[in-house]
Each structure stands twice: as C-alpha cells, then as structure tokens.
Amino acid sequence: MLKKNVGSIDRALRILFGLALLAGFALNREGAYSWLYLIGIIPLVTGLMSSCPLYSILGLSTCPLKK
C-alpha cells in the first residue's frame, strides 16, 4: 500500500480541483484542447487515496505529525 502523505486540507483541495477540471471537460467537449481537462483525474485520484507518488519521491508530506 502507498503511504498516506496528503493532509485533510490538501486532500479536499485536490478533490475539488479534480472535480472542477472534469466538470470543465464535460461542459466543453468540443474545444480544441478540451482533453487537457482530463488531467483532473490525477488530483482527484491522489485526493481520494490520500497518497501522492510525487510527494513520496520528493519526501514531502502534508499530514500532521504523529505524536
């Protein structure tokens, strides 16, 4: 399993941003570069999983520290 490294605020923002981009795709399918809205899948999935592979590579975490 992937290590949880996305905090609650970061997670909520990722989910909202991903959903907004996917909504943009649904509303603008005929645009020349509308397929770029599908990039919204990445923040949506990382937000839902609470794990970001890029954060793991860079050694970052937005989760609160466990005491």
DSSP file (Angstrom, degrees, kcal/mol; ACC not computed):
  #  RESIDUE AA STRUCTURE BP1 BP2  ACC     N-H-->O    O-->H-N    N-H-->O    O-->H-N    TCO  KAPPA ALPHA  PHI   PSI    X-CA   Y-CA   Z-CA
    1    1 A M              0   0    0      0, 0.0     2,-0.2     0, 0.0     0, 0.0   0.000 360.0 360.0 360.0 153.5    0.0    0.0    0.0
    2    2 A L        -     0   0    0      1,-0.1     2,-0.2    47,-0.1     3,-0.0  -0.582 360.0-109.7 -80.6 143.9    1.0    3.6   -0.5
    3    3 A K        -     0   0    0     -2,-0.2     2,-0.5     1,-0.1    49,-0.3  -0.523  32.5-112.2 -74.5 137.1    1.9    5.6    2.5
    4    4 A K        +     0   0    0     -2,-0.2    47,-0.2     1,-0.1    46,-0.1  -0.580  53.5 149.9 -71.8 119.9   -0.6    8.3    3.4
    5    5 A N        +     0   0    0     45,-1.4    57,-2.0    -2,-0.5     2,-0.5   0.192  40.5  92.1-137.8  15.7    1.1   11.7    2.8
    6    6 A V        -     0   0    0     44,-1.3    -1,-0.0    55,-0.2    57,-0.0  -0.967  64.8-143.3-117.6 119.0   -1.8   14.0    1.9
    7    7 A G     >  -     0   0    0     -2,-0.5     4,-2.6    56,-0.1    56,-0.2  -0.108  29.3 -97.2 -74.3 175.5   -3.4   16.0    4.7
    8    8 A S  H  > S+     0   0    0      2,-0.2     4,-2.3     1,-0.2     5,-0.2   0.885 121.4  43.8 -66.8 -42.3   -7.1   16.8    5.1
    9    9 A I  H  > S+     0   0    0      2,-0.2     4,-2.4    53,-0.2    -1,-0.2   0.935 116.9  47.0 -68.8 -44.8   -7.0   20.4    3.6
   10   10 A D  H  > S+     0   0    0      1,-0.2     4,-2.3     2,-0.2    -2,-0.2   0.898 112.4  51.6 -60.5 -41.1   -4.7   19.3    0.7
   11   11 A R  H  X S+     0   0    0     -4,-2.6     4,-2.3     2,-0.2    -2,-0.2   0.927 109.8  47.8 -63.1 -46.6   -6.9   16.3    0.1
   12   12 A A  H  X S+     0   0    0     -4,-2.3     4,-2.5     1,-0.2     5,-0.2   0.907 112.5  49.2 -62.9 -42.3  -10.1   18.4    0.0
   13   13 A L  H  X S+     0   0    0     -4,-2.4     4,-2.6     1,-0.2     5,-0.2   0.894 110.5  50.8 -64.9 -39.5   -8.5   20.9   -2.4
   14   14 A R  H  X S+     0   0    0     -4,-2.3     4,-2.6     2,-0.2    -2,-0.2   0.921 111.7  47.2 -63.3 -43.6   -7.2   18.1   -4.7
   15   15 A I  H  X S+     0   0    0     -4,-2.3     4,-2.5     2,-0.2    -2,-0.2   0.930 114.6  46.1 -65.0 -45.3  -10.7   16.5   -4.8
   16   16 A L  H  X S+     0   0    0     -4,-2.5     4,-2.3     2,-0.2    -2,-0.2   0.914 114.4  47.7 -63.6 -43.0  -12.4   19.9   -5.6
   17   17 A F  H  X S+     0   0    0     -4,-2.6     4,-2.3     2,-0.2    -2,-0.2   0.912 112.7  48.9 -65.1 -42.5   -9.8   20.8   -8.2
   18   18 A G  H  X S+     0   0    0     -4,-2.6     4,-2.2    -5,-0.2    -2,-0.2   0.918 112.5  47.3 -63.1 -44.0  -10.1   17.4   -9.9
   19   19 A L  H  X S+     0   0    0     -4,-2.5     4,-2.2     2,-0.2    -1,-0.2   0.878 110.5  53.1 -65.3 -36.9  -13.9   17.6  -10.0
   20   20 A A  H  X S+     0   0    0     -4,-2.3     4,-2.1     2,-0.2    -2,-0.2   0.913 110.0  47.4 -64.7 -42.3  -13.8   21.1  -11.3
   21   21 A L  H  X S+     0   0    0     -4,-2.3     4,-1.8     2,-0.2    -2,-0.2   0.906 112.4  48.8 -66.4 -40.1  -11.5   20.1  -14.2
   22   22 A L  H  X S+     0   0    0     -4,-2.2     4,-2.1     2,-0.2    -1,-0.2   0.858 110.0  52.0 -68.2 -33.6  -13.6   17.1  -15.0
   23   23 A A  H  X S+     0   0    0     -4,-2.2     4,-2.1     2,-0.2    -1,-0.2   0.890 106.7  54.3 -66.5 -38.4  -16.7   19.3  -15.0
   24   24 A G  H  X S+     0   0    0     -4,-2.1     4,-1.2     1,-0.2    -2,-0.2   0.882 108.3  49.3 -60.7 -38.3  -14.9   21.6  -17.4
   25   25 A F  H  < S+     0   0    0     -4,-1.8     3,-0.3     1,-0.2    -2,-0.2   0.921 110.3  50.1 -65.3 -43.8  -14.3   18.6  -19.7
   26   26 A A  H  < S+     0   0    0     -4,-2.1     3,-0.4     1,-0.2    -2,-0.2   0.845 115.6  42.9 -64.6 -33.1  -18.0   17.6  -19.5
   27   27 A L  H  < S+     0   0    0     -4,-2.1    -1,-0.2     1,-0.2    -2,-0.2   0.645 122.1  37.2 -87.2 -15.2  -19.1   21.2  -20.3
   28   28 A N    ><  +     0   0    0     -4,-1.2     3,-0.8    -3,-0.3    -1,-0.2  -0.395  64.2 140.9-135.8  57.0  -16.6   21.8  -23.1
   29   29 A R  T 3  S+     0   0    0     -3,-0.4     5,-0.2     1,-0.2    -1,-0.1   0.774  71.2  57.5 -72.2 -25.8  -16.1   18.7  -25.1
   30   30 A E  T 3  S+     0   0    0     -3,-0.1    -1,-0.2     4,-0.1    -2,-0.0   0.534  80.0 114.1 -85.6  -5.2  -15.9   20.4  -28.5
   31   31 A G  S X  S-     0   0    0     -3,-0.8     3,-1.1    -6,-0.1     4,-0.2  -0.240  77.1-116.5 -65.8 156.0  -13.0   22.7  -27.6
   32   32 A A  T 3  S+     0   0    0      1,-0.3     3,-0.2     2,-0.1    -1,-0.1   0.876 112.7  22.8 -62.1 -40.2   -9.7   22.2  -29.3
   33   33 A Y  T >  S+     0   0    0      1,-0.1     3,-1.8     2,-0.1     4,-0.3  -0.066  81.4 126.0-117.7  32.2   -7.8   21.2  -26.2
   34   34 A S  G X   +     0   0    0     -3,-1.1     3,-1.6     1,-0.3     4,-0.3   0.751  62.8  72.5 -65.1 -22.4  -10.7   20.0  -24.0
   35   35 A W  G >  S+     0   0    0      1,-0.3     3,-1.4    -4,-0.2    -1,-0.3   0.730  81.7  72.9 -64.4 -20.3   -8.9   16.7  -23.4
   36   36 A L  G X  S+     0   0    0     -3,-1.8     3,-1.7     1,-0.3    -1,-0.3   0.765  82.0  69.9 -65.8 -23.7   -6.5   18.6  -21.2
   37   37 A Y  G X  S+     0   0    0     -3,-1.6     3,-2.2    -4,-0.3    -1,-0.3   0.768  81.4  74.9 -62.2 -23.9   -9.3   18.8  -18.6
   38   38 A L  G X  S+     0   0    0     -3,-1.4     3,-2.0    -4,-0.3     4,-0.3   0.635  71.7  82.5 -66.5 -11.8   -8.8   15.1  -18.1
   39   39 A I  G X  S+     0   0    0     -3,-1.7     3,-1.5     1,-0.3    -1,-0.3   0.729  72.3  81.0 -60.6 -19.7   -5.7   15.9  -16.2
   40   40 A G  G <> S+     0   0    0     -3,-2.2     4,-1.6     1,-0.3    -1,-0.3   0.657  73.7  74.3 -60.7 -16.5   -8.2   16.4  -13.4
   41   41 A I  H <> S+     0   0    0     -3,-2.0     4,-2.6     2,-0.2    -1,-0.3   0.870  90.0  58.4 -63.7 -36.1   -8.2   12.7  -12.9
   42   42 A I  H <> S+     0   0    0     -3,-1.5     4,-2.5    -4,-0.3     5,-0.3   0.961 109.2  38.8 -64.7 -54.8   -4.7   12.9  -11.2
   43   43 A P  H  > S+     0   0    0      0, 0.0     4,-2.1     0, 0.0    -1,-0.2   0.867 116.0  54.9 -65.4 -31.0   -5.6   15.2   -8.4
   44   44 A L  H  X S+     0   0    0     -4,-1.6     4,-2.3     2,-0.2    -2,-0.2   0.947 111.9  42.0 -63.7 -47.9   -8.9   13.5   -7.9
   45   45 A V  H  X S+     0   0    0     -4,-2.6     4,-2.2     2,-0.2     6,-0.2   0.915 115.0  49.3 -67.2 -43.5   -7.3   10.1   -7.5
   46   46 A T  H  X>S+     0   0    0     -4,-2.5     5,-1.2    -5,-0.2     4,-0.9   0.863 112.6  49.5 -66.0 -33.3   -4.5   11.3   -5.3
   47   47 A G  H  <5S+     0   0    0     -4,-2.1    -2,-0.2    -5,-0.3    -1,-0.2   0.903 111.9  47.1 -68.8 -41.6   -7.0   13.1   -3.1
   48   48 A L  H  <5S+     0   0    0     -4,-2.3    -2,-0.2     1,-0.2    -1,-0.2   0.842 117.1  43.1 -68.8 -33.0   -9.3   10.1   -2.8
   49   49 A M  H  <5S-     0   0    0     -4,-2.2    -1,-0.2     2,-0.2    -2,-0.2   0.603  99.0-136.9 -86.6 -11.9   -6.3    7.8   -2.0
   50   50 A S  T  <5S+     0   0    0     -4,-0.9   -45,-1.4    -3,-0.2   -44,-1.3   0.782  72.8 102.2  57.6  29.3   -4.7   10.3    0.4
   51   51 A S      < -     0   0    0     -5,-1.2    -2,-0.2   -47,-0.2    -1,-0.2  -0.988  53.0-165.8-145.2 132.1   -1.4    9.5   -1.2
   52   52 A C     >  -     0   0    0     -2,-0.4     4,-1.8   -49,-0.3     3,-0.2  -0.967  11.3-156.4-120.1 117.7    0.7   11.3   -3.8
   53   53 A P  H  > S+     0   0    0      0, 0.0     4,-2.1     0, 0.0     5,-0.1   0.855  96.8  55.2 -60.3 -34.8    3.5    9.5   -5.5
   54   54 A L  H  > S+     0   0    0      1,-0.2     4,-2.3     2,-0.2     6,-0.2   0.899 105.6  51.8 -65.8 -39.9    5.3   12.8   -6.3
   55   55 A Y  H  >>S+     0   0    0      1,-0.2     5,-2.4     2,-0.2     4,-1.1   0.897 108.9  52.0 -60.3 -39.9    5.3   13.7   -2.6
   56   56 A S  H  <5S+     0   0    0     -4,-1.8     3,-0.3     3,-0.2    -2,-0.2   0.916 109.8  47.9 -63.2 -43.2    6.8   10.3   -1.9
   57   57 A I  H  <5S+     0   0    0     -4,-2.1    -1,-0.2     1,-0.2    -2,-0.2   0.901 117.6  41.4 -64.0 -41.5    9.6   10.9   -4.4
   58   58 A L  H  <5S-     0   0    0     -4,-2.3    -1,-0.2    -5,-0.1    -2,-0.2   0.539 110.8-120.0 -85.5  -7.1   10.3   14.3   -3.0
   59   59 A G  T  <5 +     0   0    0     -4,-1.1     2,-0.2    -3,-0.3    -3,-0.2   0.785  64.3 142.2  75.1  27.2   10.0   13.2    0.6
   60   60 A L      < +     0   0    0     -5,-2.4     2,-0.3    -6,-0.2    -1,-0.2  -0.610  25.7 178.0 -99.3 159.8    7.1   15.7    1.3
   61   61 A S        -     0   0    0     -2,-0.2   -55,-0.2     2,-0.0   -56,-0.1  -0.932  23.0-169.8-158.7 137.4    4.0   15.2    3.5
   62   62 A T        +     0   0    0    -57,-2.0   -53,-0.2    -2,-0.3   -56,-0.2   0.288  58.8 112.2-108.1   7.0    1.1   17.5    4.4
   63   63 A C  S    S-     0   0    0    -58,-0.2   -56,-0.1   -56,-0.2     3,-0.1  -0.511  79.2-101.8 -74.8 146.3   -0.2   15.0    7.0
   64   64 A P        -     0   0    0      0, 0.0     2,-0.2     0, 0.0    -1,-0.1  -0.385  45.2 -98.4 -65.5 149.4    0.0   16.2   10.6
   65   65 A L        -     0   0    0      1,-0.1     2,-0.4    -3,-0.1    -3,-0.0  -0.449  33.2-123.2 -70.9 138.9    2.9   14.6   12.5
   66   66 A K              0   0    0     -2,-0.2    -1,-0.1     1,-0.1    -3,-0.0  -0.688 360.0 360.0 -82.7 132.5    2.0   11.6   14.7
   67   67 A K              0   0    0     -2,-0.4    -1,-0.1     0, 0.0    -2,-0.0   0.409 360.0 360.0-107.8 360.0    3.0   12.2   18.3
